[in-house]
Amino acid sequence: MRNTMKQHYPPLVLFGYWLGPVLIVACHIGLVLPLMIGLSSGAWLWAFGLYWLRMLAITGIYHRLLTHRAYSAPAGVAWVGSIVAASAGQMGPNWWKGHHVNHHLYVEQDQDPHSATQGFWWAHSGWLLSKNFLPARLPSDLEQDAVLRTIDRLHFLPLLGLAGLSFAIGGLDYLGAFLLSTVLLFHGVAMVNSVCHAFGTVAFVTNDMSKNNWLVAILTLGEGWHNLHHALPWSARQGITLVNGEVKYLPDPTFWFIQLLQKLRLASQLRTPQTAQLLQATRLESPALKV
């Protein structure tokens, strides 16, 4: 039987967690800085690099490694990747997984923290400022890892540290680039919850509104192939679809990154579906698949 008791959060943990949305709101307000001073070419490159590096940490480490165990990796990969992901203002790994697991278990039901049935903007960002902000439970596997637990509780330090590093490198110019990059990344990730449950194509039966969306896939390094992800959440490769019964592979930079880790002996046991599993996922009788 699933444990339905809600997590108890000590005051210090609550304080640290609620700093997350406060800092994201602050980054949005801080966009006045790059608008006022403009950005140099170097600052634009800094913003560009920070966006893609941190997005990759969210998709490749938070999502496909820690949440869905789509592949295996040494603890150091998870630790370093989680620090980079936390510097994006995406909270800590335990908080992130706690929410995402519930999203899959209860997709578009009352227990789904960002159910698309509550409206586009609710799924996009409104839920973060509601009672749904705190996960019902934190994942026990990540809670047992002292390093990940520490990163989770101090998730705001990498974000603040990166802001300080940006200023140290290039003053207000690079700080403005950091703010712009962080805000764009926030909305890029949020589009998976909102846009990919509203606009796109469907190849697999999932009994929810998940869809494949090319634009979101580009902005999130492959996470926009959301219909396949909801059909087979454990797959390390999300860029897969079916056309007239034939398997078609779609651009999935996060999967390419995982393959690179494999070549470097930093990833193993990549889980990808066989053709029979993909075909089965197009049928209404397709069985429930593990998160």
C-alpha atoms as one frame of an Amber mdcrd trajectory, in Angstrom:
protein
   0.000   0.000   0.000   1.338   3.448  -0.922   2.257   5.678   2.012  -0.192
   8.592   1.854   1.015  10.414   4.977   2.187  13.919   4.167   5.770  14.989
   4.734   6.581  16.990   7.840   8.849  19.936   7.063  10.892  21.542   9.871
  10.853  25.377   9.923  14.385  25.732   8.527  13.572  23.433   5.604  10.389
  25.390   4.920  12.353  28.640   4.967  14.904  27.267   2.514  12.250  25.892
   0.199  10.184  29.075   0.110  13.300  31.028  -0.823  13.033  29.293  -4.190
   9.982  31.100  -5.605  11.117  34.325  -3.908  14.406  34.198  -5.812  12.695
  33.357  -9.098  10.357  36.334  -8.669  13.416  38.450  -7.867  15.069  37.293
 -11.105  11.985  38.349 -13.053  12.053  41.772 -11.415  15.790  41.920 -12.103
  15.129  41.782 -15.855  14.915  45.554 -15.642  18.725  45.506 -15.413  19.518
  44.056 -18.870  16.661  46.093 -20.338  18.206  49.295 -18.992  21.891  48.689
 -19.707  21.714  46.300 -22.658  24.063  43.339 -22.993  27.456  43.068 -24.656
  28.221  40.213 -27.073  30.185  38.500 -24.304  27.232  38.762 -21.946  24.920
  37.271 -24.563  27.296  34.320 -24.914  27.319  33.967 -21.124  23.512  33.929
 -21.039  23.412  31.417 -23.890  25.922  29.092 -22.251  24.265  29.253 -18.829
  20.889  28.465 -20.340  21.937  25.292 -22.146  24.313  24.004 -19.465  21.739
  24.338 -16.702  18.910  23.027 -18.865  21.006  19.934 -19.567  21.541  19.385
 -15.833  17.785  19.555 -15.241  16.864  17.222 -18.094  19.777  14.812 -17.872
  20.326  14.662 -14.105  17.215  15.797 -12.209  14.773  14.250 -14.656  16.143
  11.218 -16.462  18.722  10.082 -13.870  17.408  10.900 -10.404  13.663  10.867
 -11.024  13.150   8.104 -13.587  16.377   6.104 -13.207  16.541   5.884 -17.012
  20.255   5.126 -16.670  22.811   4.547 -13.945  25.699   6.840 -13.077  28.302
   7.254 -10.314  27.240   9.306  -7.310  29.606  12.099  -8.336  27.700  12.651
 -11.581  24.460  13.024  -9.637  26.063  15.378  -7.102  27.764  17.699  -9.595
  24.767  17.656 -11.926  22.422  18.515  -9.058  24.524  21.514  -8.057  24.398
  22.790 -11.636  20.643  22.170 -11.844  20.059  23.939  -8.516  21.946  26.972
  -9.887  19.077  27.304 -12.389  16.631  28.183  -9.607  14.851  24.849 -10.116
  14.979  23.970  -6.401  16.813  20.912  -5.078  16.834  17.350  -6.416  14.649
  15.871  -3.665  11.997  18.579  -3.975  12.076  18.257  -7.770  11.681  14.479
  -7.803   8.983  14.558  -5.131   6.809  16.716  -7.371   7.557  14.966 -10.622
   6.805  11.483  -9.306   3.403  12.683  -8.124   2.788  14.295 -11.518   3.168
  10.881 -13.172   1.316   8.917 -10.514  -1.693  11.252 -10.500  -1.432  13.036
 -13.843  -4.300  15.513 -14.288  -5.973  14.371 -11.064  -6.350  16.356  -7.849
  -3.038  15.046  -6.476  -1.123  16.191  -9.563   0.761  19.287  -8.298   0.494
  21.084 -11.657  -2.489  19.480 -13.350  -3.180  20.913 -16.793  -6.907  20.495
 -16.152  -6.658  23.489 -13.797  -5.706  25.785 -16.658  -2.691  26.681 -18.772
  -1.168  29.280 -16.448  -1.779  27.157 -13.370   0.230  24.325 -14.950   2.872
  26.776 -16.170   3.656  28.606 -12.933   0.609  29.316 -10.766   0.967  26.091
  -8.792   4.350  27.244  -7.449   2.647  29.907  -5.351   0.000  27.587  -3.925
  -0.268  24.871  -1.291   0.956  22.473  -3.998   4.418  23.997  -3.773   5.530
  21.556  -1.079   5.744  17.918  -2.220   3.418  15.551  -0.395   6.501  13.435
   0.298  10.201  13.652  -0.445  11.693  10.612  -2.241  13.220   8.157   0.218
  16.050   7.109  -2.109  17.388  10.655  -2.480  16.781  11.442   1.185  19.158
   8.609   2.096  21.978  10.276   0.153  23.495  12.835   2.547  25.061  14.876
  -0.266  21.876  15.119  -2.307  19.912  15.928   0.829  22.330  18.760   1.618
  22.161  20.116  -1.938  18.380  19.965  -1.709  18.165  21.912   1.542  20.724
  24.503   0.389  19.450  24.657  -3.189  19.524  28.471  -3.186  23.296  28.691
  -2.644  24.300  27.541  -6.178  21.887  30.098  -7.662  23.242  32.919  -5.518
  26.796  31.714  -6.105  26.325  31.802  -9.874  24.880  35.300  -9.638  27.968
  36.371  -7.683  30.299  34.668 -10.158  28.560  36.390 -13.063  29.030  39.785
 -11.429  32.665  39.013 -10.604  33.382  38.086 -14.231  31.657  40.974 -15.975
  29.928  43.288 -13.539  26.329  44.342 -14.133  26.588  43.274 -17.763  27.105
  39.595 -16.898  24.772  39.765 -13.911  22.052  40.935 -16.306  22.893  38.007
 -18.580  22.551  35.624 -15.639  19.125  37.052 -14.774  17.890  36.830 -18.355
  19.167  33.273 -18.742  17.561  32.159 -15.467  14.155  33.609 -16.343  14.173
  32.109 -19.839  15.193  28.743 -18.417  12.419  28.869 -15.833   9.815  29.355
 -18.545  11.452  26.780 -20.819  11.060  24.113 -18.142   7.549  25.308 -17.267
   6.455  24.930 -20.900   6.730  21.160 -20.514   3.969  21.312 -17.899   1.792
  23.794 -19.787   2.408  23.813 -23.540   3.063  20.058 -23.793  -0.298  19.344
 -22.194  -2.115  21.701 -24.556  -0.497  21.845 -28.013   1.163  19.200 -30.139
   0.817  15.729 -31.577  -0.049  12.376 -30.026   1.405   9.030 -31.082   0.940
   6.963 -27.912  -2.049   6.211 -25.698  -1.441   7.708 -22.256  -4.950   8.529
 -20.972  -3.816  12.114 -20.359  -3.239  15.263 -22.419   0.530  14.872 -22.896
   1.716  15.835 -26.367   4.870  16.068 -28.444   5.793  19.680 -29.185   8.688
  20.579 -31.482   9.242  24.070 -30.071   9.423  22.847 -26.488  11.687  19.972
 -27.543  14.148  22.495 -28.985  14.024  24.760 -25.937  14.414  21.872 -23.471
  16.911  19.603 -25.211  14.361  16.911 -25.998  11.922  17.133 -23.093   9.204
  18.369 -25.423   8.669  14.818 -26.697   6.263  14.576 -23.806   3.765  12.095
 -25.190   6.382   9.346 -25.422   7.627  10.318 -21.973   4.203   9.796 -20.418
   3.791   6.508 -22.254   7.228   5.176 -21.237   8.589   7.424 -18.471  11.591
   5.203 -17.796  13.044   5.611 -21.294  16.408   7.386 -21.453  15.465   8.401
 -24.986  12.337  10.533 -25.261  12.710  11.511 -28.908  10.749   8.589 -30.355
   7.498   8.513 -32.264   5.582   6.230 -34.601   4.566   7.128 -38.154   2.336
   4.599 -39.936   3.499   1.927 -37.526   7.187   2.699 -38.100   9.529   3.849
 -35.350  10.945   7.316 -36.010  13.699   8.845 -33.895  13.541  12.557 -33.148
  16.353  14.922 -32.090  17.006  14.381 -28.383  20.141  16.239 -27.190  19.671
  15.033 -23.609  19.880  11.444 -24.809  23.004  12.322 -26.807  24.489  13.718
 -23.585  23.679  10.469 -21.771  25.335   8.532 -24.577  28.418  10.747 -24.205
  28.496   9.963 -20.492  28.305   6.283 -21.414  31.316   6.611 -23.713  33.188
   8.326 -20.878  32.221   5.413 -18.580  30.101   7.786 -16.497  26.775   6.193
 -17.417  25.568   2.647 -17.879  22.421   0.530 -18.102  20.604   2.922 -20.425
  16.946   1.954 -20.611  15.327   2.346 -24.028  12.160   0.707 -25.358  12.028
  -2.071 -27.912   9.782  -1.774 -30.967   7.257  -4.171 -29.415   6.943  -1.935
 -26.349   6.432   1.135 -28.528   3.731  -0.598 -30.543   2.036  -1.791 -27.365
   1.963   1.787 -26.084  -0.243   2.750 -29.045  -3.011   0.413 -27.916  -5.737
   1.201 -25.437  -4.979  -1.980 -23.511  -1.404  -0.815 -22.910  -0.520  -1.654
 -19.285   0.426   0.954 -16.716   4.154   1.547 -16.866   6.452   2.400 -14.023
   7.574   5.961 -13.362
